[in-house]
Amino acid sequence: FVGHGKYLFGICDSQLWRYSTDDDSWKQLDGAWHYAVALTGCGDSLFGIDGQFLWKISPEDGSSTQLKEAQFFDAKDMAGAGGSLWVVNGYQLYK
């Protein structure tokens, strides 16, 4: 569950959901997230780790692009701060 802009996002039952703080409505977005371990916002995008792969996700429709250079086999958490994406993988912090 993560806040990004005026929305809240969460993954439930392998689906990405967006909650509007304007009208208290939920919208199911595209994609299936069967092995999601982390979700965060950074810049104008969401980022998620599903299984071992990092994905850039559109907060508008849920479309996603796998970031091929990144693989996280033991991801614990992820955050966006200072314009950068931070991932805790095992006992290592990656920027």
N, C-alpha and C positions, 0 to 999 in steps of 0.2 A: 504494500500500500504506500503510495507516494503522491505528494502534491507537486504539481507543475503548472505554473501560470494560474489560471482561475479554475483549474480542474483537479480532481483527485483521480488516481489510476490504481487499479488493483487487478490481480490475477486470481480468478476463482474457477474451479473446475476446468482448468486448462484454457480459459478464455480471458482475454484482456477487456476490462471494463473501464469506462470513463464516466465520472460523476460530475455533473455541472453544478457549481455552487450558485449559479444564477437562477436556475429553475428547479433544483432538487431532483433532476432526472438522471437516470443511468442509461448508457448506450453501450452495447456490445460492439467492440471493434474487430477488425479482421485479424486472422492468425490463430494459431493453436500453440499453446505454451505448456506442453506436457511435462517438461522437466525444469521449469523456471526456478531459479534459486535467488535471483536478485533483480530489482527493478529500480531505476532512478531517472531523474530528469537532469539534463545538462544542456545549456544553450537553448536552442529551439526544438530539441528532440528528446525522446525518451531513449533509454538504453536498458536492455535486458540480457541476462545470461540464462540461457536455456540449455541444460546439459552442460557442455563445456564450451559453448560458443557464445560470443558476444554479438548482439544485434542492435542496430540503430532502428528505432521505431518512430513512425509518424504519430504524433499525438492527435492528429485530425482523424485519421482513418485506421490506424493500426498496421498499415503496410510496413514491412521491415526489410532490412538489408543486412546480411551477415557480414561482419567485419572479419575478413579472412585471415588477417595477420594476428588475430587474437584468439587464443584458446586458454581456458581456465579450467583445470582439472579438479581444483579444490576450492572453488569460489565460496567465500563466506559472506561477503557484503560488498556494496558498491554505493558510491555517492558522487554527486556533481558539486564541485566547489571551485571558486576562482576561475571559472571558465574551462576547467579540466575535469576529466572523468577519472575517478579513483576506484580501484578494485583491490579488495583483500583476497588473495589467493593463497591458501595455506597460511603460512606465517609471513608472507611477503605483501608489501603494499606497492601497487603499480599505478603509474600515472599515464 
